[in-house]
Amino acid sequence: MKNFTLELNKETADYLQRLAYEVMTRKDVVAHMLESAKDDTDASVLDSVPFKHYHKLLEEAECSYDVAKAELEKSLQPRVLEHEGKDVKFRWAVTDFSEHLVHITVLEG
């Protein structure tokens, strides 16, 4: 596998970071609600208005984040093609949003 790094513009990196943080915090709230009800003898927490509200917010945040990641991957395709000189499959990761870098791994075969 071949690895290289591309720069992201600050706005894209900041937007992805905000969405990732939103997903993480929503997951934490939902997990806390479930943990708080772990000794309940029924599943009433799942039917509660607050749980349904935060679960919906989590789903919306995850959807927004997934769309943003798909858009980023689509925008990376021509840059990877230019770097590699051919169309290849790749994986990408942003390990530190403050660096404004995306790490690309070209997949073999």
N, CA, C and O atoms as a MOPAC input file, in Angstrom:
PM7 MOZYME 1SCF
protein

 N      0.83500 1    -1.18000 1     0.00000 1
 C      0.00000 1     0.00000 1     0.00000 1
 C      0.87800 1     1.24100 1     0.00000 1
 O      1.94300 1     1.27600 1     0.61700 1
 N      0.41200 1     2.23800 1    -0.69600 1
 C      1.13500 1     3.49300 1    -0.81000 1
 C      0.38200 1     4.56900 1    -0.03100 1
 O     -0.84600 1     4.63300 1    -0.07600 1
 N      1.11600 1     5.40000 1     0.67400 1
 C      0.51800 1     6.46400 1     1.47500 1
 C      1.05700 1     7.81800 1     1.05400 1
 O      2.22900 1     7.95400 1     0.70300 1
 N      0.18900 1     8.81400 1     1.09400 1
 C      0.61100 1    10.19500 1     0.89400 1
 C     -0.40300 1    11.11000 1     1.56400 1
 O     -1.45000 1    10.65400 1     2.02300 1
 N     -0.09800 1    12.38100 1     1.61900 1
 C     -0.92300 1    13.35200 1     2.33200 1
 C     -1.30400 1    14.49300 1     1.39600 1
 O     -0.49400 1    14.95000 1     0.58900 1
 N     -2.53600 1    14.93900 1     1.51500 1
 C     -3.01000 1    16.09900 1     0.76800 1
 C     -3.51200 1    17.14700 1     1.75100 1
 O     -3.95500 1    16.81900 1     2.85200 1
 N     -3.43800 1    18.39400 1     1.34900 1
 C     -3.94600 1    19.46600 1     2.19200 1
 C     -5.45100 1    19.61800 1     2.00900 1
 O     -5.98700 1    19.43400 1     0.91600 1
 N     -6.11300 1    19.95800 1     3.10600 1
 C     -7.53000 1    20.32000 1     3.08000 1
 C     -7.62600 1    21.81100 1     3.33200 1
 O     -6.81200 1    22.38100 1     4.05800 1
 N     -8.62800 1    22.44200 1     2.72900 1
 C     -8.78800 1    23.84300 1     3.08500 1
 C     -9.36200 1    23.91700 1     4.50100 1
 O    -10.01500 1    22.98600 1     4.97300 1
 N     -9.10900 1    25.02200 1     5.15000 1
 C     -9.49100 1    25.18200 1     6.55100 1
 C    -10.99600 1    25.01400 1     6.75500 1
 O    -11.42500 1    24.40400 1     7.73400 1
 N    -11.79100 1    25.54500 1     5.84400 1
 C    -13.24700 1    25.47200 1     5.99000 1
 C    -13.72400 1    24.02500 1     5.97400 1
 O    -14.58600 1    23.65000 1     6.76900 1
 N    -13.17100 1    23.20600 1     5.07500 1
 C    -13.55500 1    21.79900 1     4.99300 1
 C    -13.15400 1    21.06200 1     6.26200 1
 O    -13.95200 1    20.31500 1     6.82800 1
 N    -11.93000 1    21.26900 1     6.70600 1
 C    -11.45600 1    20.60000 1     7.92200 1
 C    -12.29700 1    21.01600 1     9.13200 1
 O    -12.67300 1    20.17600 1     9.94900 1
 N    -12.58700 1    22.30000 1     9.24100 1
 C    -13.38600 1    22.79200 1    10.36700 1
 C    -14.81100 1    22.23200 1    10.33000 1
 O    -15.37000 1    21.87800 1    11.36800 1
 N    -15.39100 1    22.15500 1     9.13300 1
 C    -16.73600 1    21.61800 1     8.98200 1
 C    -16.78300 1    20.14400 1     9.38100 1
 O    -17.67900 1    19.72600 1    10.11400 1
 N    -15.82700 1    19.36400 1     8.90400 1
 C    -15.76600 1    17.94500 1     9.27600 1
 C    -15.55800 1    17.78000 1    10.77700 1
 O    -16.17200 1    16.91800 1    11.40600 1
 N    -14.69700 1    18.60200 1    11.34000 1
 C    -14.44800 1    18.51500 1    12.77600 1
 C    -15.71600 1    18.82100 1    13.56600 1
 O    -16.01600 1    18.14300 1    14.54900 1
 N    -16.45700 1    19.83600 1    13.14300 1
 C    -17.69300 1    20.19100 1    13.84000 1
 C    -18.69300 1    19.04600 1    13.77500 1
 O    -19.32800 1    18.71300 1    14.77600 1
 N    -18.83300 1    18.44100 1    12.59400 1
 C    -19.76900 1    17.32900 1    12.45100 1
 C    -19.32900 1    16.11100 1    13.27200 1
 O    -20.15600 1    15.45200 1    13.90100 1
 N    -18.03100 1    15.81800 1    13.26300 1
 C    -17.51400 1    14.69200 1    14.04700 1
 C    -17.75500 1    14.92200 1    15.53600 1
 O    -18.14400 1    14.00400 1    16.25800 1
 N    -17.52500 1    16.14100 1    15.98900 1
 C    -17.75500 1    16.47700 1    17.39300 1
 C    -19.23500 1    16.35600 1    17.74700 1
 O    -19.58400 1    15.86500 1    18.82000 1
 N    -20.10100 1    16.80500 1    16.84300 1
 C    -21.53700 1    16.72100 1    17.09000 1
 C    -21.98100 1    15.26400 1    17.22200 1
 O    -22.76700 1    14.93300 1    18.10900 1
 N    -21.48000 1    14.39300 1    16.34300 1
 C    -21.81000 1    12.96900 1    16.42800 1
 C    -21.32100 1    12.40000 1    17.76200 1
 O    -22.05900 1    11.69900 1    18.45400 1
 N    -20.08700 1    12.70700 1    18.11000 1
 C    -19.50300 1    12.18600 1    19.34600 1
 C    -20.28900 1    12.62600 1    20.57700 1
 O    -20.55100 1    11.81500 1    21.46600 1
 N    -20.66800 1    13.90200 1    20.63800 1
 C    -21.39100 1    14.37700 1    21.81700 1
 C    -22.80300 1    13.80500 1    21.87300 1
 O    -23.30300 1    13.50100 1    22.95600 1
 N    -23.45000 1    13.65500 1    20.72300 1
 C    -24.79400 1    13.05700 1    20.70900 1
 C    -24.72100 1    11.59000 1    21.15100 1
 O    -25.59100 1    11.11700 1    21.88200 1
 N    -23.69100 1    10.87800 1    20.71000 1
 C    -23.51600 1     9.48100 1    21.13600 1
 C    -23.32200 1     9.41400 1    22.64600 1
 O    -23.86200 1     8.53100 1    23.31200 1
 N    -22.55200 1    10.34900 1    23.17300 1
 C    -22.31400 1    10.37700 1    24.61500 1
 C    -23.60700 1    10.58800 1    25.39400 1
 O    -23.83000 1     9.93700 1    26.41500 1
 N    -24.45500 1    11.48900 1    24.92000 1
 C    -25.73000 1    11.75700 1    25.60600 1
 C    -26.61400 1    10.51500 1    25.57500 1
 O    -27.17500 1    10.12400 1    26.59800 1
 N    -26.73900 1     9.89400 1    24.39900 1
 C    -27.57100 1     8.69700 1    24.28000 1
 C    -27.00600 1     7.57200 1    25.14400 1
 O    -27.76300 1     6.88000 1    25.82400 1
 N    -25.70300 1     7.38400 1    25.12700 1
 C    -25.08300 1     6.33900 1    25.94400 1
 C    -25.31600 1     6.61000 1    27.43400 1
 O    -25.58300 1     5.68400 1    28.20000 1
 N    -25.21700 1     7.87100 1    27.84100 1
 C    -25.44900 1     8.22200 1    29.24300 1
 C    -26.90300 1     7.92500 1    29.63600 1
 O    -27.16700 1     7.42100 1    30.72800 1
 N    -27.82900 1     8.23900 1    28.74600 1
 C    -29.24000 1     7.96300 1    29.04300 1
 C    -29.46900 1     6.45900 1    29.20600 1
 O    -30.19100 1     6.03200 1    30.10700 1
 N    -28.86300 1     5.67300 1    28.34600 1
 C    -29.00200 1     4.21500 1    28.45200 1
 C    -28.32500 1     3.68800 1    29.71500 1
 O    -28.86000 1     2.81300 1    30.39500 1
 N    -27.15700 1     4.21900 1    30.01900 1
 C    -26.43000 1     3.79100 1    31.22500 1
 C    -27.21500 1     4.14100 1    32.48300 1
 O    -27.24000 1     3.36800 1    33.44100 1
 N    -27.85000 1     5.29600 1    32.47900 1
 C    -28.63900 1     5.71500 1    33.63700 1
 C    -29.84000 1     4.80000 1    33.87600 1
 O    -30.33500 1     4.69100 1    34.99800 1
 N    -30.29700 1     4.15100 1    32.81800 1
 C    -31.48000 1     3.29000 1    32.93500 1
 C    -31.12400 1     1.80700 1    32.95600 1
 O    -32.00500 1     0.95900 1    32.81300 1
 N    -29.86100 1     1.48900 1    33.13100 1
 C    -29.44000 1     0.08600 1    33.03300 1
 C    -30.07300 1    -0.81100 1    34.09600 1
 O    -30.22000 1    -2.01400 1    33.87600 1
 N    -30.44400 1    -0.25200 1    35.22800 1
 C    -31.05300 1    -1.05800 1    36.28900 1
 C    -32.58000 1    -1.05900 1    36.23700 1
 O    -33.24000 1    -1.67600 1    37.07400 1
 N    -33.13200 1    -0.36100 1    35.24300 1
 C    -34.59400 1    -0.35600 1    35.09600 1
 C    -35.06700 1    -1.76800 1    34.75800 1
 O    -34.36000 1    -2.53500 1    34.10400 1
 N    -36.25300 1    -2.08900 1    35.20800 1
 C    -36.79800 1    -3.42700 1    34.95500 1
 C    -37.54800 1    -3.51100 1    33.63300 1
 O    -38.02000 1    -4.57900 1    33.24300 1
 N    -37.65500 1    -2.38100 1    32.94900 1
 C    -38.30800 1    -2.38600 1    31.63200 1
 C    -37.50500 1    -1.51300 1    30.66600 1
 O    -36.46900 1    -0.96100 1    31.03400 1
 N    -37.97800 1    -1.39700 1    29.46400 1
 C    -37.27000 1    -0.61800 1    28.43900 1
 C    -37.92000 1     0.74500 1    28.23600 1
 O    -37.87500 1     1.29900 1    27.13800 1
 N    -38.51700 1     1.27800 1    29.27800 1
 C    -39.26300 1     2.53100 1    29.15000 1
 C    -38.38900 1     3.69900 1    28.68900 1
 O    -38.88400 1     4.62700 1    28.04900 1
 N    -37.11400 1     3.65800 1    29.00600 1
 C    -36.23700 1     4.75500 1    28.57600 1
 C    -36.24900 1     4.89100 1    27.05900 1
 O    -36.14600 1     5.99900 1    26.53200 1
 N    -36.37400 1     3.76900 1    26.35500 1
 C    -36.38100 1     3.80100 1    24.88600 1
 C    -37.62600 1     4.47400 1    24.32800 1
 O    -37.62200 1     4.97300 1    23.20300 1
 N    -38.68500 1     4.48200 1    25.11900 1
 C    -39.94000 1     5.10700 1    24.69400 1
 C    -40.09800 1     6.52600 1    25.23100 1
 O    -41.09100 1     7.19200 1    24.94000 1
 N    -39.13200 1     6.98800 1    26.00600 1
 C    -39.25900 1     8.31500 1    26.60600 1
 C    -39.04000 1     9.41300 1    25.55700 1
 O    -38.30600 1     9.23000 1    24.58600 1
 N    -39.68100 1    10.52900 1    25.77500 1
 C    -39.56800 1    11.66500 1    24.86000 1
 C    -38.11500 1    12.17600 1    24.78200 1
 O    -37.62100 1    12.42000 1    23.68100 1
 N    -37.43000 1    12.34200 1    25.90700 1
 C    -36.04200 1    12.81200 1    25.80200 1
 C    -35.13900 1    11.84400 1    25.01700 1
 O    -34.33200 1    12.27800 1    24.19500 1
 N    -35.27700 1    10.54900 1    25.27100 1
 C    -34.44300 1     9.58600 1    24.55300 1
 C    -34.72800 1     9.65500 1    23.05200 1
 O    -33.80400 1     9.71500 1    22.24100 1
 N    -36.00500 1     9.64500 1    22.69400 1
 C    -36.35900 1     9.70200 1    21.26600 1
 C    -35.82400 1    10.97300 1    20.62700 1
 O    -35.36200 1    10.95200 1    19.48600 1
 N    -35.88600 1    12.07700 1    21.35600 1
 C    -35.38100 1    13.35500 1    20.84700 1
 C    -33.87400 1    13.28500 1    20.57900 1
 O    -33.41100 1    13.63200 1    19.49200 1
 N    -33.12500 1    12.83600 1    21.57100 1
 C    -31.66600 1    12.78700 1    21.40400 1
 C    -31.24400 1    11.71100 1    20.41300 1
 O    -30.24000 1    11.86900 1    19.71800 1
 N    -31.99100 1    10.63000 1    20.34000 1
 C    -31.67600 1     9.59800 1    19.34900 1
 C    -31.88900 1    10.14900 1    17.93800 1
 O    -31.09800 1     9.87300 1    17.03600 1
 N    -32.94700 1    10.92200 1    17.75000 1
 C    -33.21200 1    11.55100 1    16.45100 1
 C    -32.09800 1    12.53600 1    16.11300 1
 O    -31.62900 1    12.57200 1    14.97500 1
 N    -31.67100 1    13.33300 1    17.08600 1
 C    -30.57200 1    14.27500 1    16.85100 1
 C    -29.28900 1    13.53500 1    16.47700 1
 O    -28.53600 1    13.99200 1    15.61700 1
 N    -29.04300 1    12.40200 1    17.11600 1
 C    -27.86900 1    11.59400 1    16.78500 1
 C    -27.96000 1    11.09000 1    15.35100 1
 O    -26.99200 1    11.18200 1    14.59500 1
 N    -29.11000 1    10.56100 1    14.97800 1
 C    -29.27700 1    10.06100 1    13.60800 1
 C    -29.05600 1    11.17000 1    12.57800 1
 O    -28.41400 1    10.94700 1    11.55200 1
 N    -29.58000 1    12.35100 1    12.84800 1
 C    -29.40500 1    13.47900 1    11.93900 1
 C    -27.93600 1    13.89300 1    11.85400 1
 O    -27.43600 1    14.20000 1    10.77200 1
 N    -27.25100 1    13.90100 1    12.99000 1
 C    -25.83800 1    14.26700 1    13.00400 1
 C    -25.00800 1    13.24500 1    12.23500 1
 O    -24.12300 1    13.61000 1    11.46100 1
 N    -25.29800 1    11.96800 1    12.44900 1
 C    -24.56900 1    10.91600 1    11.72500 1
 C    -24.81400 1    11.02100 1    10.22600 1
 O    -23.89000 1    10.83500 1     9.43400 1
 N    -26.02500 1    11.31100 1     9.83400 1
 C    -26.36000 1    11.45700 1     8.41600 1
 C    -25.59400 1    12.63700 1     7.81300 1
 O    -25.01600 1    12.51100 1     6.73400 1
 N    -25.58700 1    13.76200 1     8.49100 1
 C    -24.85300 1    14.94200 1     8.00100 1
 C    -23.36800 1    14.64400 1     7.86800 1
 O    -22.73700 1    15.03100 1     6.88400 1
 N    -22.81300 1    13.96100 1     8.85300 1
 C    -21.38900 1    13.61400 1     8.83200 1
 C    -21.08100 1    12.64700 1     7.69000 1
 O    -20.07500 1    12.80500 1     6.99800 1
 N    -21.93500 1    11.65400 1     7.49100 1
 C    -21.73500 1    10.69700 1     6.40200 1
 C    -21.79200 1    11.38100 1     5.03300 1
 O    -21.00000 1    11.06800 1     4.14400 1
 N    -22.71700 1    12.30300 1     4.87400 1
 C    -22.82000 1    13.05300 1     3.60800 1
 C    -21.56800 1    13.88500 1     3.38700 1
 O    -21.03000 1    13.90900 1     2.28000 1
 N    -21.10100 1    14.56000 1     4.41400 1
 C    -19.88900 1    15.38500 1     4.29300 1
 C    -18.67100 1    14.52600 1     3.95900 1
 O    -17.83500 1    14.92300 1     3.14800 1
 N    -18.56800 1    13.35100 1     4.57900 1
 C    -17.44600 1    12.46100 1     4.27500 1
 C    -17.52200 1    11.96300 1     2.83600 1
 O    -16.49600 1    11.87100 1     2.16100 1
 N    -18.71700 1    11.64200 1     2.36100 1
 C    -18.87900 1    11.18600 1     0.97500 1
 C    -18.51500 1    12.29900 1    -0.00300 1
 O    -17.87700 1    12.04600 1    -1.02500 1
 N    -18.91700 1    13.52400 1     0.30800 1
 C    -18.57600 1    14.66500 1    -0.53900 1
 C    -17.06500 1    14.89800 1    -0.56100 1
 O    -16.49000 1    15.19900 1    -1.60700 1
 N    -16.43000 1    14.75800 1     0.60200 1
 C    -14.97900 1    14.91500 1     0.64800 1
 C    -14.30400 1    13.84300 1    -0.19800 1
 O    -13.40100 1    14.14200 1    -0.97900 1
 N    -14.73500 1    12.61100 1    -0.04600 1
 C    -14.12400 1    11.52100 1    -0.82000 1
 C    -14.28200 1    11.77600 1    -2.32000 1
 O    -13.35300 1    11.55300 1    -3.09600 1
 N    -15.44100 1    12.23600 1    -2.71000 1
 C    -15.67300 1    12.54200 1    -4.12800 1
 C    -14.73800 1    13.66000 1    -4.60000 1
 O    -14.21500 1    13.61100 1    -5.71300 1
 N    -14.53500 1    14.65500 1    -3.75500 1
 C    -13.63700 1    15.76100 1    -4.12900 1
 C    -12.17300 1    15.33700 1    -4.13000 1
 O    -11.34600 1    15.95600 1    -4.79900 1
 N    -11.85200 1    14.28100 1    -3.38200 1
 C    -10.47200 1    13.79500 1    -3.35400 1
 C    -10.12300 1    12.95300 1    -4.58000 1
 O     -8.95200 1    12.85900 1    -4.94800 1
 N    -11.11300 1    12.34600 1    -5.21100 1
 C    -10.85500 1    11.43800 1    -6.33100 1
 C     -9.98800 1    12.05900 1    -7.42500 1
 O     -9.00300 1    11.44100 1    -7.83000 1
 N    -10.31700 1    13.26700 1    -7.92300 1
 C     -9.45400 1    13.83200 1    -8.96600 1
 C     -8.04900 1    14.16700 1    -8.46800 1
 O     -7.08600 1    14.09400 1    -9.23100 1
 N     -7.93000 1    14.52700 1    -7.21200 1
 C     -6.60200 1    14.84600 1    -6.66300 1
 C     -5.75800 1    13.58100 1    -6.52200 1
 O     -4.55200 1    13.60300 1    -6.76900 1
 N     -6.39200 1    12.48500 1    -6.12700 1
 C     -5.68200 1    11.20600 1    -6.03000 1
 C     -5.30000 1    10.73600 1    -7.43600 1
 O     -4.18900 1    10.25100 1    -7.65000 1
 N     -6.21400 1    10.88100 1    -8.38500 1
 C     -5.93700 1    10.52200 1    -9.77800 1
 C     -4.73600 1    11.30400 1   -10.30100 1
 O     -3.85200 1    10.74000 1   -10.94500 1
 N     -4.71100 1    12.59700 1   -10.02300 1
 C     -3.58100 1    13.42700 1   -10.45700 1
 C     -2.27800 1    12.97300 1    -9.80300 1
 O     -1.23900 1    12.90900 1   -10.46000 1
 N     -2.33400 1    12.66200 1    -8.52900 1
 C     -1.13500 1    12.23600 1    -7.80300 1
 C     -0.62600 1    10.89000 1    -8.29600 1
 O      0.58200 1    10.69700 1    -8.43300 1
 N     -1.53300 1     9.96300 1    -8.56200 1
 C     -1.16400 1     8.59800 1    -8.92600 1
 C     -1.00900 1     8.40500 1   -10.43400 1
 O     -0.35600 1     7.46000 1   -10.87500 1
 N     -1.60100 1     9.28500 1   -11.21500 1
 C     -1.53100 1     9.14400 1   -12.66000 1
 C     -2.48400 1     8.11000 1   -13.22100 1
 O     -2.46700 1     7.82400 1   -14.41800 1
 N     -3.31500 1     7.55100 1   -12.35900 1
 C     -4.32300 1     6.57700 1   -12.78700 1
 C     -5.41200 1     6.51500 1   -11.73100 1
 O     -5.22600 1     6.93900 1   -10.59000 1
 N     -6.55000 1     5.97800 1   -12.13700 1
 C     -7.68300 1     5.84000 1   -11.22500 1
 C     -7.41800 1     4.66100 1   -10.28800 1
 O     -7.21100 1     3.53700 1   -10.74500 1
 N     -7.42300 1     4.91500 1    -8.99600 1
 C     -7.15700 1     3.86300 1    -8.00600 1
 C     -8.18900 1     3.93700 1    -6.88700 1
 O     -8.82000 1     4.97100 1    -6.66800 1
 N     -8.34500 1     2.83800 1    -6.19900 1
 C     -9.16900 1     2.82500 1    -4.98700 1
 C     -8.28800 1     3.30600 1    -3.84100 1
 O     -7.09000 1     3.02700 1    -3.79200 1
 N     -8.91300 1     4.03200 1    -2.92500 1
 C     -8.14000 1     4.57700 1    -1.80400 1
 C     -9.00000 1     4.69200 1    -0.56700 1
 O    -10.22900 1     4.70600 1    -0.62700 1
 N     -8.31800 1     4.77200 1     0.54700 1
 C     -8.90900 1     5.07100 1     1.85300 1
 C     -8.34900 1     6.40500 1     2.28500 1
 O     -7.25200 1     6.78300 1     1.87300 1
 N     -9.08100 1     7.11500 1     3.10100 1
 C     -8.57300 1     8.38600 1     3.59300 1
 C     -8.91200 1     8.54300 1     5.07400 1
 O     -9.83400 1     7.91200 1     5.59100 1
 N     -8.14800 1     9.39300 1     5.73500 1
 C     -8.39800 1     9.67700 1     7.15000 1
 C     -7.85900 1    11.05700 1     7.49400 1
 O     -6.80600 1    11.47100 1     7.00900 1
 N     -8.59000 1    11.74700 1     8.32600 1
 C     -8.11300 1    13.00100 1     8.89800 1
 C     -7.82400 1    12.67400 1    10.36000 1
 O     -8.74500 1    12.43700 1    11.14300 1
 N     -6.54400 1    12.66100 1    10.72400 1
 C     -6.17800 1    12.25600 1    12.07900 1
 C     -6.10500 1    13.42600 1    13.05200 1
 O     -6.23600 1    13.24300 1    14.26200 1
 N     -5.89700 1    14.62400 1    12.52300 1
 C     -5.84700 1    15.81500 1    13.36600 1
 C     -6.41400 1    16.96800 1    12.54300 1
 O     -5.76200 1    17.47000 1    11.62800 1
 N     -7.62800 1    17.37700 1    12.87700 1
 C     -8.30100 1    18.39900 1    12.08900 1
 C     -7.53100 1    19.71300 1    12.04400 1
 O     -7.62100 1    20.44600 1    11.06000 1
 N     -6.77900 1    20.01800 1    13.08900 1
 C     -6.06000 1    21.29000 1    13.13200 1
 C     -4.92000 1    21.35400 1    12.11400 1
 O     -4.45400 1    22.43900 1    11.76800 1
 N     -4.47200 1    20.19000 1    11.63600 1
 C     -3.39500 1    20.16300 1    10.63200 1
 C     -3.91100 1    20.47000 1     9.23100 1
 O     -3.13600 1    20.85000 1     8.35300 1
 N     -5.21900 1    20.30700 1     9.01700 1
 C     -5.83600 1    20.51300 1     7.69800 1
 C     -5.21400 1    19.58900 1     6.65700 1
 O     -4.96500 1    19.98900 1     5.51900 1
 N     -4.96900 1    18.34300 1     7.06900 1
 C     -4.38500 1    17.34400 1     6.17300 1
 C     -5.27200 1    16.11200 1     6.12300 1
 O     -5.91600 1    15.74500 1     7.10600 1
 N     -5.28800 1    15.48500 1     4.96000 1
 C     -5.98800 1    14.21800 1     4.80700 1
 C     -4.95000 1    13.19600 1     4.35700 1
 O     -4.20900 1    13.42400 1     3.40100 1
 N     -4.90900 1    12.07900 1     5.05300 1
 C     -3.94500 1    11.02400 1     4.75600 1
 C     -4.60700 1    10.00700 1     3.82600 1
 O     -5.68100 1     9.47800 1     4.11500 1
 N     -3.94900 1     9.75400 1     2.72300 1
 C     -4.48400 1     8.86100 1     1.69100 1
 C     -3.70100 1     7.55900 1     1.70200 1
 O     -2.47200 1     7.56700 1     1.75600 1
 N     -4.41500 1     6.44100 1     1.65200 1
 C     -3.80800 1     5.12500 1     1.48100 1
 C     -4.35700 1     4.54500 1     0.19700 1
 O     -5.55900 1     4.30900 1     0.07400 1
 N     -3.46500 1     4.31300 1    -0.76700 1
 C     -3.86900 1     3.69400 1    -2.02200 1
 C     -3.95900 1     2.20000 1    -1.78600 1
 O     -3.02100 1     1.57800 1    -1.28500 1
 N     -5.10100 1     1.62900 1    -2.15300 1
 C     -5.33700 1     0.20700 1    -1.94300 1
 C     -4.81400 1    -0.56800 1    -3.14400 1
 O     -5.05700 1    -0.18100 1    -4.28700 1
 N     -4.11600 1    -1.63300 1    -2.89800 1
 C     -3.57600 1    -2.47100 1    -3.97200 1
 C     -4.67100 1    -3.32300 1    -4.57400 1
 O     -5.62200 1    -3.71000 1    -3.89500 1
 N     -4.52600 1    -3.61300 1    -5.86200 1
 C     -5.43000 1    -4.53700 1    -6.56100 1
 C     -6.73400 1    -3.95000 1    -6.74800 1
 O     -7.62100 1    -4.58500 1    -7.31800 1

